Amino acid sequence: MSAVIVIGTQWGDEGKGKIVDNLAEKADVVVRYQGGNNAGHTVVVDGKEFKLQLLPSGILYKDKTCVVGNGVVIDPAVMIKELRTMQSQGVETSDLKVSNRAHLIMPYHRLLDEVEEDYRGEHKIGTTKRGIGPCYMDKNARSGIRMVDLMDEEEFAAKLERNLEAKNHLLQAVYGAEGFDFEQLRAEYLGYAQVLRPFVADTSVYINEALKGGKKVLFEGAQATLLDLDHGTYPYVTSSHPIAGGACIGAGIGPTKISKVIGVVKAYTTRVGEGPFPTELNDATGDLIRNRGREFGTVTGRPRRCGWLDAAVVRYAAQVSGLDYLAVTRLDILDGLETLKICSGYKYKGQLIGEFPASLKVLSEVEPVYEELPGWTESITGVRAYADLPANARRYIERLSEIVGVPLGIVSVGPARDQTIVLH
Ligand code: GTP
């Protein structure tokens, strides 16, 4: 491995944190390249649970450099809080690099996220209201404030002033909300600048140099393929690019540098928030999966919608990210289910459709084509070798791999580091 990207293949919460943590052991550098503090990885180390929102999962290893790339949007208050929480849990945080090109989430982004989502009424996107979408909007509108600006007192004040004029007008005139005070925000953010200054760097230079020097770099995707701004189930998507290509943009490396792309697949499907979900189970099986899998958001606590494994979704992820391997997680949650179903494709108006629909109207009307497979009765949480998995468990994931056309690389049978079977 020299440059490996790990992405989510479904709607997020696949357990990427655990897979990244596993792969990070062999890496020298771990990079986050998109999203913000809307991610929420949970990693269990020696029975201790660590919740990460903004920092790369590699932070839990002593000898790794962690990078927050230019594609990430940073709420400095959250980053500082997370750093302090990690420090209080005994985690070494000094080897962190934060891109000088990363955009800053400002308090007006958080407020706009809230009032705009409320304004959408029935058409809510289901945002986490952390200011991520509005921050990316400013980035695209070319009015955003970047880390490099925060490092320069004058530049920051000038950009803040210009932004506040527009944002206060929008908040007050359109949404009837209160605006923000310039002096207060300036002082608050300059305080953050003091704390973050030692970490700020040109991370593209750093990563490219690391690769040239033969270091192993792991790129950690947050969210997932179907939440990608371009390739996801738009508009129920995030504002960034979680697919493999997003790593090049969000970290500043060329596609020729990538050696491998690994897609994390949860052994069933979940989705948070609105939007079509062809294999959703609104029945006792759905409730069983939700309760056994504790399928409630790590950041928001929202119950996740649960359904059968949709291999059509994973095949689409393989298409847009060029997956080399699948890492199947949470297979243990399906222990004891008598029969399992895998969706191998969709029918629309009675006809099998080959491609993943762009239209949400079509996606909401498709009929999943299911294959039924027998389940297994025993617990697999203690299994450490692929051959020791029950034959039906192997059959289930091998069928997934066949439908998707991508080999299996990792199988996870529990949250702990050692509950991992590595095939490649
Ligand atoms: P997002 O970036 O928000 O998509 O997060 P994520 O993909 O890292 O998923 P998240 O951490 O929200 O949820 C994964 C949960 O599943 C965590 O609590 C993990 O400890 C746990 N987990 C990961 N792999 C397994 C597994 O194989 N079995 C079980 N039972 N739990 C697992």
Boltz pocket constraint, residues with backbone or C-beta under 6 A from the ligand:
constraints:
  - pocket:
      binder: B
      contacts: [[A, 8], [A, 11], [A, 12], [A, 13], [A, 14], [A, 15], [A, 16], [A, 17], [A, 18], [A, 38], [A, 39], [A, 40], [A, 41], [A, 42], [A, 43], [A, 44], [A, 221], [A, 222], [A, 223], [A, 224], [A, 298], [A, 328], [A, 329], [A, 330], [A, 331], [A, 332], [A, 333], [A, 412], [A, 413], [A, 414], [A, 415], [A, 419]]
      max_distance: 6.0
